[in-house]
Amino acid sequence: MDLRLAVYQLASEHALDAQQTRQLQDVAGFQHEPARLAYWLPRGVAVLGAALLGMGLIFWVAANWEELGRMGRFALLQGVLAAACVGAFAVPKARVPLLLLALLAIGGLFAYFGQTYQTGADPWQLFALWAVLALPLCLVARSDVLWTPWMLIFATGAALWMQAHAQHSWRIDSADLTIFVGGWLAVLLACAFVSPLLARWTGAGVWALRLGLVLATILITGTAVTALFGSEVGSPYWAGLALLAVAATMLATSQFFDVFGLSAVALGVNTLLVGGLARALLSGGGDGVGKLVMLGLAAAVLLALTVQGILWRARQEAA
């Protein structure tokens, strides 16, 4: 229940006057500064400013494409990158936002390099190199402010790698199973890298891991569900289902337990199970309406059991 609404309801039930209502609001803490606001506000503003500055730099170069020469663009991007790294070393309090600016500048530099020289490199190679060069920045910053965008960069590179190496970019084929599994495992290994298992060395928090799990679930589920539209259920479907089941089992353990991540992976498992059941029911003849009703009931029961299981595990962990 909303605390402010509860205070107003109490004031109305007990017919409190204005002074008594203000005293009740003061007891509820409405007039007090939020906890640790003085700590988080300047850091949040600095991170937001660094992100806006990095994106603004990229957009400014694009908007002034004709006015700036080739060397001027390279000098600007490289100068911002070097200045951000030097500033992070010289001013430890501003290290995290400055390193975030440096991470964005690396992306802008690679994008401009690819547009200028047309090297013929696949897009996944630029993202992979971006992730590799940004890795030392993340290890120095030891903050989710950098690990979270790094995870997004890595997962994007893995998805582009799968698309570039698959034999059929418009459909999922069992012959490409090793490519799909390789891309999935790469993202899951990146999740393990930012997990609490290595947090002592990486400094990563929960948000990089959660984003990685969400992206891995989307990548695996999307590929596996697409395999259901083939003439026969291909092995990518079964491989994706097995991989998500293993990930859900690991996230349910005490060492890796996280309600957010477990819920995301469990949703992917549910989607694959319901998709497989839908193909099995609707592929043949018979009463289509009855099959849809059965499918809906099965999906509802499966979702209810999953939610109950996650809540039970969360209560166990809290106890």
NUNUVO-287415 format. One record per residue (C-alpha): residue number from 1; residue in one letter; x negated, y negated, z negated. Coordinates in nm, 4 decimals. Layout:
// NUNUVO-287415
(NUM; 'A'; (X; Y; Z))
...
***
This chain:
// NUNUVO-287415
(1; 'M'; (0.0000; 0.0000; 0.0000))
(2; 'D'; (-0.1189; -0.3536; 0.0699))
(3; 'L'; (-0.2465; -0.5149; -0.2519))
(4; 'R'; (-0.1209; -0.8634; -0.1669))
(5; 'L'; (0.2256; -0.7291; -0.0878))
(6; 'A'; (0.2260; -0.5361; -0.4177))
(7; 'V'; (0.1387; -0.8531; -0.6109))
(8; 'Y'; (0.4232; -1.0460; -0.4464))
(9; 'Q'; (0.6607; -0.7615; -0.5221))
(10; 'L'; (0.5600; -0.7584; -0.8889))
(11; 'A'; (0.6026; -1.1342; -0.9110))
(12; 'S'; (0.9497; -1.1056; -0.7614))
(13; 'E'; (1.0604; -0.8159; -0.9817))
(14; 'H'; (0.9499; -0.9855; -1.3038))
(15; 'A'; (1.0574; -1.3379; -1.1993))
(16; 'L'; (0.7138; -1.4880; -1.2574))
(17; 'D'; (0.6723; -1.8616; -1.2206))
(18; 'A'; (0.4003; -2.0268; -1.0089))
(19; 'Q'; (0.1391; -2.0321; -1.2862))
(20; 'Q'; (0.1972; -1.6677; -1.3793))
(21; 'T'; (0.1836; -1.5689; -1.0123))
(22; 'R'; (-0.1523; -1.7455; -0.9764))
(23; 'Q'; (-0.2815; -1.5656; -1.2859))
(24; 'L'; (-0.1692; -1.2324; -1.1390))
(25; 'Q'; (-0.3404; -1.3157; -0.8109))
(26; 'D'; (-0.6556; -1.4037; -1.0015))
(27; 'V'; (-0.6479; -1.0679; -1.1805))
(28; 'A'; (-0.6066; -0.8972; -0.8408))
(29; 'G'; (-0.9182; -1.0794; -0.7225))
(30; 'F'; (-0.7613; -1.2890; -0.4467))
(31; 'Q'; (-0.9562; -1.5990; -0.5493))
(32; 'H'; (-1.2895; -1.4192; -0.5718))
(33; 'E'; (-1.5486; -1.3853; -0.3010))
(34; 'P'; (-1.5468; -1.0388; -0.1380))
(35; 'A'; (-1.8093; -0.8019; -0.2699))
(36; 'R'; (-2.1549; -0.8532; -0.1174))
(37; 'L'; (-2.0259; -1.1165; 0.1233))
(38; 'A'; (-2.3380; -1.3268; 0.0703))
(39; 'Y'; (-2.5492; -1.0251; 0.1647))
(40; 'W'; (-2.3630; -0.9029; 0.4732))
(41; 'L'; (-2.2392; -1.2280; 0.6299))
(42; 'P'; (-2.5781; -1.3751; 0.7332))
(43; 'R'; (-2.6979; -1.0342; 0.8531))
(44; 'G'; (-2.3821; -0.9770; 1.0542))
(45; 'V'; (-2.4031; -1.3221; 1.2094))
(46; 'A'; (-2.7700; -1.2657; 1.2963))
(47; 'V'; (-2.6982; -0.9313; 1.4619))
(48; 'L'; (-2.4026; -1.0751; 1.6525))
(49; 'G'; (-2.6153; -1.3703; 1.7614))
(50; 'A'; (-2.8922; -1.1392; 1.8831))
(51; 'A'; (-2.6435; -0.9275; 2.0799))
(52; 'L'; (-2.4856; -1.2356; 2.2389))
(53; 'L'; (-2.8258; -1.3832; 2.3157))
(54; 'G'; (-2.9436; -1.0624; 2.4822))
(55; 'M'; (-2.6305; -1.0289; 2.6942))
(56; 'G'; (-2.6348; -1.4000; 2.7699))
(57; 'L'; (-2.9922; -1.3702; 2.8936))
(58; 'I'; (-2.8933; -1.0984; 3.1403))
(59; 'F'; (-2.5892; -1.2932; 3.2600))
(60; 'W'; (-2.7896; -1.6152; 3.2893))
(61; 'V'; (-3.0478; -1.4476; 3.5122))
(62; 'A'; (-2.7662; -1.3086; 3.7283))
(63; 'A'; (-2.5941; -1.6489; 3.7497))
(64; 'N'; (-2.9176; -1.8265; 3.8500))
(65; 'W'; (-3.0359; -1.5579; 4.0905))
(66; 'E'; (-3.1035; -1.8006; 4.3743))
(67; 'E'; (-3.2642; -2.0756; 4.1666))
(68; 'L'; (-3.5209; -1.8545; 3.9921))
(69; 'G'; (-3.7971; -1.6922; 4.1915))
(70; 'R'; (-3.8997; -1.3314; 4.1514))
(71; 'M'; (-4.1890; -1.4137; 3.9236))
(72; 'G'; (-3.9753; -1.6546; 3.7241))
(73; 'R'; (-3.7154; -1.3878; 3.6503))
(74; 'F'; (-3.9777; -1.1334; 3.5487))
(75; 'A'; (-4.1582; -1.3907; 3.3363))
(76; 'L'; (-3.8374; -1.4903; 3.1587))
(77; 'L'; (-3.7294; -1.1344; 3.0796))
(78; 'Q'; (-4.0765; -1.0211; 2.9756))
(79; 'G'; (-4.1312; -1.3397; 2.7757))
(80; 'V'; (-3.8102; -1.2856; 2.5777))
(81; 'L'; (-3.9098; -0.9236; 2.5160))
(82; 'A'; (-4.2571; -1.0178; 2.3956))
(83; 'A'; (-4.1286; -1.3074; 2.1839))
(84; 'A'; (-3.8681; -1.0848; 2.0170))
(85; 'C'; (-4.1276; -0.8184; 1.9319))
(86; 'V'; (-4.3759; -1.0744; 1.7970))
(87; 'G'; (-4.1019; -1.2485; 1.6000))
(88; 'A'; (-3.9901; -0.9178; 1.4479))
(89; 'F'; (-4.3481; -0.8552; 1.3340))
(90; 'A'; (-4.3945; -1.2077; 1.1998))
(91; 'V'; (-4.0550; -1.2508; 1.0287))
(92; 'P'; (-3.9545; -0.9264; 0.8535))
(93; 'K'; (-3.6193; -1.0684; 0.7411))
(94; 'A'; (-3.5164; -1.1187; 1.1043))
(95; 'R'; (-3.6658; -0.7901; 1.2229))
(96; 'V'; (-3.3410; -0.6056; 1.2961))
(97; 'P'; (-3.1653; -0.8732; 1.5091))
(98; 'L'; (-3.4884; -0.9557; 1.6941))
(99; 'L'; (-3.5515; -0.5900; 1.7758))
(100; 'L'; (-3.1922; -0.5617; 1.8972))
(101; 'L'; (-3.2640; -0.8547; 2.1288))
(102; 'A'; (-3.5786; -0.6744; 2.2478))
(103; 'L'; (-3.3778; -0.3577; 2.3163))
(104; 'L'; (-3.1300; -0.5506; 2.5305))
(105; 'A'; (-3.4140; -0.7297; 2.7076))
(106; 'I'; (-3.5642; -0.3932; 2.8070))
(107; 'G'; (-3.2346; -0.2993; 2.9698))
(108; 'G'; (-3.2165; -0.6302; 3.1540))
(109; 'L'; (-3.5749; -0.5924; 3.2706))
(110; 'F'; (-3.5142; -0.2431; 3.4111))
(111; 'A'; (-3.1921; -0.3521; 3.5773))
(112; 'Y'; (-3.3694; -0.6397; 3.7456))
(113; 'F'; (-3.6613; -0.4182; 3.8446))
(114; 'G'; (-3.4257; -0.1679; 4.0066))
(115; 'Q'; (-3.2396; -0.4420; 4.1938))
(116; 'T'; (-3.5572; -0.6136; 4.3135))
(117; 'Y'; (-3.7752; -0.3296; 4.4366))
(118; 'Q'; (-3.5178; -0.0618; 4.5278))
(119; 'T'; (-3.7506; 0.2174; 4.4200))
(120; 'G'; (-3.4972; 0.4882; 4.5003))
(121; 'A'; (-3.4994; 0.6120; 4.1412))
(122; 'D'; (-3.1779; 0.7631; 4.0139))
(123; 'P'; (-2.9905; 0.5541; 3.7560))
(124; 'W'; (-3.0415; 0.8237; 3.4924))
(125; 'Q'; (-3.4181; 0.7746; 3.5162))
(126; 'L'; (-3.3864; 0.4070; 3.4248))
(127; 'F'; (-3.1634; 0.4911; 3.1287))
(128; 'A'; (-3.4013; 0.7664; 3.0185))
(129; 'L'; (-3.6987; 0.5304; 3.0342))
(130; 'W'; (-3.4966; 0.2647; 2.8512))
(131; 'A'; (-3.4196; 0.5150; 2.5732))
(132; 'V'; (-3.7839; 0.6223; 2.5473))
(133; 'L'; (-3.9181; 0.2667; 2.5279))
(134; 'A'; (-3.6483; 0.1610; 2.2821))
(135; 'L'; (-3.7216; 0.4551; 2.0511))
(136; 'P'; (-4.0207; 0.2863; 1.8756))
(137; 'L'; (-3.8052; -0.0220; 1.8156))
(138; 'C'; (-3.5401; 0.1938; 1.6485))
(139; 'L'; (-3.7986; 0.3708; 1.4324))
(140; 'V'; (-3.9394; 0.0361; 1.3200))
(141; 'A'; (-3.5987; -0.1215; 1.2527))
(142; 'R'; (-3.4602; 0.1855; 1.0699))
(143; 'S'; (-3.1067; 0.0558; 1.1129))
(144; 'D'; (-2.7881; 0.1658; 1.2837))
(145; 'V'; (-2.7847; -0.1741; 1.4507))
(146; 'L'; (-3.0404; -0.0275; 1.6937))
(147; 'W'; (-2.9691; 0.3442; 1.6639))
(148; 'T'; (-2.6056; 0.2996; 1.7703))
(149; 'P'; (-2.6786; 0.1295; 2.1072))
(150; 'W'; (-2.9711; 0.3683; 2.1547))
(151; 'M'; (-2.7300; 0.6599; 2.1265))
(152; 'L'; (-2.5039; 0.4993; 2.3861))
(153; 'I'; (-2.7998; 0.4529; 2.6213))
(154; 'F'; (-2.9158; 0.8122; 2.5732))
(155; 'A'; (-2.5701; 0.9617; 2.6276))
(156; 'T'; (-2.5197; 0.7510; 2.9412))
(157; 'G'; (-2.8518; 0.8745; 3.0785))
(158; 'A'; (-2.7548; 1.2364; 3.0041))
(159; 'A'; (-2.4193; 1.1966; 3.1800))
(160; 'L'; (-2.5842; 1.0381; 3.4847))
(161; 'W'; (-2.8438; 1.3195; 3.4891))
(162; 'M'; (-2.5683; 1.5805; 3.4974))
(163; 'Q'; (-2.3920; 1.3994; 3.7783))
(164; 'A'; (-2.7129; 1.3631; 3.9813))
(165; 'H'; (-2.8130; 1.7293; 3.9547))
(166; 'A'; (-2.4754; 1.9002; 3.9848))
(167; 'Q'; (-2.4131; 2.0526; 4.3260))
(168; 'H'; (-2.0569; 1.9170; 4.3387))
(169; 'S'; (-2.0054; 1.5715; 4.1905))
(170; 'W'; (-1.6285; 1.5928; 4.2393))
(171; 'R'; (-1.5621; 1.9314; 4.0773))
(172; 'I'; (-1.7048; 2.1596; 3.8094))
(173; 'D'; (-1.8640; 2.4796; 3.9325))
(174; 'S'; (-1.9966; 2.7754; 3.7331))
(175; 'A'; (-2.3178; 2.7610; 3.9358))
(176; 'D'; (-2.4006; 2.4326; 3.7597))
(177; 'L'; (-2.3584; 2.5797; 3.4104))
(178; 'T'; (-2.7243; 2.5340; 3.3144))
(179; 'I'; (-2.7077; 2.1670; 3.4129))
(180; 'F'; (-2.3962; 2.1035; 3.2052))
(181; 'V'; (-2.5254; 2.2924; 2.9032))
(182; 'G'; (-2.8568; 2.1094; 2.9310))
(183; 'G'; (-2.6849; 1.7701; 2.9281))
(184; 'W'; (-2.4578; 1.8680; 2.6400))
(185; 'L'; (-2.7437; 2.0017; 2.4322))
(186; 'A'; (-2.9477; 1.6866; 2.4970))
(187; 'V'; (-2.6731; 1.4674; 2.3486))
(188; 'L'; (-2.6182; 1.7060; 2.0568))
(189; 'L'; (-2.9918; 1.7135; 1.9856))
(190; 'A'; (-2.9892; 1.3333; 1.9843))
(191; 'C'; (-2.7066; 1.3546; 1.7280))
(192; 'A'; (-2.9202; 1.5891; 1.5191))
(193; 'F'; (-3.2083; 1.3424; 1.5481))
(194; 'V'; (-3.0015; 1.0625; 1.3892))
(195; 'S'; (-2.8319; 1.2950; 1.1400))
(196; 'P'; (-2.8961; 1.2916; 0.7626))
(197; 'L'; (-3.1393; 1.5784; 0.8206))
(198; 'L'; (-3.4002; 1.3337; 0.9554))
(199; 'A'; (-3.2716; 1.0113; 0.7992))
(200; 'R'; (-3.5788; 1.0013; 0.5747))
(201; 'W'; (-3.7954; 0.9339; 0.8816))
(202; 'T'; (-3.5511; 0.7623; 1.1185))
(203; 'G'; (-3.3550; 0.5472; 0.8754))
(204; 'A'; (-3.0395; 0.6131; 1.0793))
(205; 'G'; (-2.7019; 0.5813; 0.9098))
(206; 'V'; (-2.3651; 0.7339; 0.9837))
(207; 'W'; (-2.2493; 0.5166; 1.2734))
(208; 'A'; (-2.5103; 0.6309; 1.5247))
(209; 'L'; (-2.4247; 0.9936; 1.4447))
(210; 'R'; (-2.0525; 0.9279; 1.4701))
(211; 'L'; (-2.0858; 0.7535; 1.8044))
(212; 'G'; (-2.3056; 1.0359; 1.9316))
(213; 'L'; (-2.0514; 1.2984; 1.8241))
(214; 'V'; (-1.7684; 1.1082; 1.9905))
(215; 'L'; (-1.9657; 1.0710; 2.3151))
(216; 'A'; (-2.0743; 1.4364; 2.3081))
(217; 'T'; (-1.7146; 1.5463; 2.2506))
(218; 'I'; (-1.5895; 1.3335; 2.5385))
(219; 'L'; (-1.8642; 1.4616; 2.7670))
(220; 'I'; (-1.8125; 1.8286; 2.6799))
(221; 'T'; (-1.4340; 1.8145; 2.6720))
(222; 'G'; (-1.4070; 1.6248; 2.9989))
(223; 'T'; (-1.6351; 1.8672; 3.1806))
(224; 'A'; (-1.4738; 2.1783; 3.0311))
(225; 'V'; (-1.1172; 2.0621; 3.0975))
(226; 'T'; (-1.2092; 1.9788; 3.4575))
(227; 'A'; (-1.3294; 2.3390; 3.4967))
(228; 'L'; (-0.9714; 2.4511; 3.4310))
(229; 'F'; (-0.8559; 2.2952; 3.7579))
(230; 'G'; (-1.0646; 2.5364; 3.9675))
(231; 'S'; (-0.9341; 2.8490; 4.1292))
(232; 'E'; (-1.0417; 3.0453; 3.8209))
(233; 'V'; (-1.1487; 2.9441; 3.4725))
(234; 'G'; (-1.5209; 2.8913; 3.5067))
(235; 'S'; (-1.7865; 2.9523; 3.2489))
(236; 'P'; (-1.8294; 2.5766; 3.1719))
(237; 'Y'; (-1.4930; 2.5930; 2.9946))
(238; 'W'; (-1.5984; 2.8778; 2.7681))
(239; 'A'; (-1.9439; 2.7284; 2.7119))
(240; 'G'; (-1.7939; 2.3927; 2.6141))
(241; 'L'; (-1.5430; 2.5546; 2.3800))
(242; 'A'; (-1.8137; 2.7637; 2.2128))
(243; 'L'; (-2.0476; 2.4652; 2.1756))
(244; 'L'; (-1.7800; 2.2465; 2.0159))
(245; 'A'; (-1.6805; 2.5308; 1.7845))
(246; 'V'; (-2.0414; 2.5660; 1.6672))
(247; 'A'; (-2.0668; 2.1877; 1.6181))
(248; 'A'; (-1.7420; 2.1853; 1.4148))
(249; 'T'; (-1.8706; 2.4702; 1.1985))
(250; 'M'; (-2.1929; 2.2840; 1.1261))
(251; 'L'; (-2.0099; 1.9603; 1.0462))
(252; 'A'; (-1.7944; 2.1476; 0.7968))
(253; 'T'; (-2.0982; 2.2422; 0.5897))
(254; 'S'; (-2.2011; 2.0356; 0.2902))
(255; 'Q'; (-2.5281; 1.9224; 0.4464))
(256; 'F'; (-2.3700; 1.7673; 0.7587))
(257; 'F'; (-2.0125; 1.7042; 0.6429))
(258; 'D'; (-1.8542; 1.3913; 0.7865))
(259; 'V'; (-1.4777; 1.3486; 0.8152))
(260; 'F'; (-1.5020; 1.1188; 1.1163))
(261; 'G'; (-1.7376; 1.3426; 1.3141))
(262; 'L'; (-1.5543; 1.6624; 1.2194))
(263; 'S'; (-1.2234; 1.5086; 1.3246))
(264; 'A'; (-1.3625; 1.4028; 1.6624))
(265; 'V'; (-1.5107; 1.7448; 1.7365))
(266; 'A'; (-1.1970; 1.9233; 1.6112))
(267; 'L'; (-0.9879; 1.7098; 1.8460))
(268; 'G'; (-1.2089; 1.8237; 2.1337))
(269; 'V'; (-1.1626; 2.1887; 2.0310))
(270; 'N'; (-0.7852; 2.1396; 2.0135))
(271; 'T'; (-0.7825; 1.9779; 2.3564))
(272; 'L'; (-0.9694; 2.2697; 2.5110))
(273; 'L'; (-0.7529; 2.5295; 2.3412))
(274; 'V'; (-0.4312; 2.3582; 2.4476))
(275; 'G'; (-0.5687; 2.3104; 2.7994))
(276; 'G'; (-0.6580; 2.6785; 2.8262))
(277; 'L'; (-0.3144; 2.7788; 2.6961))
(278; 'A'; (-0.1476; 2.5427; 2.9443))
(279; 'R'; (-0.3329; 2.7029; 3.2331))
(280; 'A'; (-0.2441; 3.0524; 3.1115))
(281; 'L'; (0.1255; 2.9678; 3.0712))
(282; 'L'; (0.1825; 2.7525; 3.3781))
(283; 'S'; (-0.0279; 2.9394; 3.6317))
(284; 'G'; (0.2383; 3.2050; 3.6889))
(285; 'G'; (0.6092; 3.1929; 3.7617))
(286; 'G'; (0.8983; 3.1948; 3.5197))
(287; 'D'; (1.0913; 2.9375; 3.3233))
(288; 'G'; (0.8851; 2.6196; 3.3331))
(289; 'V'; (1.0871; 2.4408; 3.0644))
(290; 'G'; (1.0514; 2.7278; 2.8210))
(291; 'K'; (0.6770; 2.7403; 2.8800))
(292; 'L'; (0.6451; 2.3672; 2.8177))
(293; 'V'; (0.8399; 2.3992; 2.4924))
(294; 'M'; (0.6153; 2.6850; 2.3853))
(295; 'L'; (0.3081; 2.4829; 2.4783))
(296; 'G'; (0.4289; 2.1826; 2.2779))
(297; 'L'; (0.5017; 2.3950; 1.9709))
(298; 'A'; (0.1632; 2.5649; 1.9924))
(299; 'A'; (-0.0136; 2.2287; 2.0236))
(300; 'A'; (0.1777; 2.0878; 1.7237))
(301; 'V'; (0.1012; 2.3911; 1.5066))
(302; 'L'; (-0.2662; 2.3854; 1.6064))
(303; 'L'; (-0.2947; 2.0140; 1.5279))
(304; 'A'; (-0.1212; 2.0573; 1.1910))
(305; 'L'; (-0.3517; 2.3435; 1.0932))
(306; 'T'; (-0.6561; 2.1412; 1.1983))
(307; 'V'; (-0.5512; 1.8382; 0.9932))
(308; 'Q'; (-0.4777; 2.0533; 0.6896))
(309; 'G'; (-0.8150; 2.2239; 0.7224))
(310; 'I'; (-1.0033; 1.8938; 0.7446))
(311; 'L'; (-0.8140; 1.7508; 0.4459))
(312; 'W'; (-0.8828; 2.0641; 0.2423))
(313; 'R'; (-1.2528; 2.0436; 0.3275))
(314; 'A'; (-1.2609; 1.6718; 0.2410))
(315; 'R'; (-1.1024; 1.7387; -0.0991))
(316; 'Q'; (-1.3582; 2.0098; -0.1647))
(317; 'E'; (-1.6416; 1.7727; -0.0784))
(318; 'A'; (-1.4969; 1.4960; -0.2939))
(319; 'A'; (-1.4579; 1.7342; -0.5887))
***
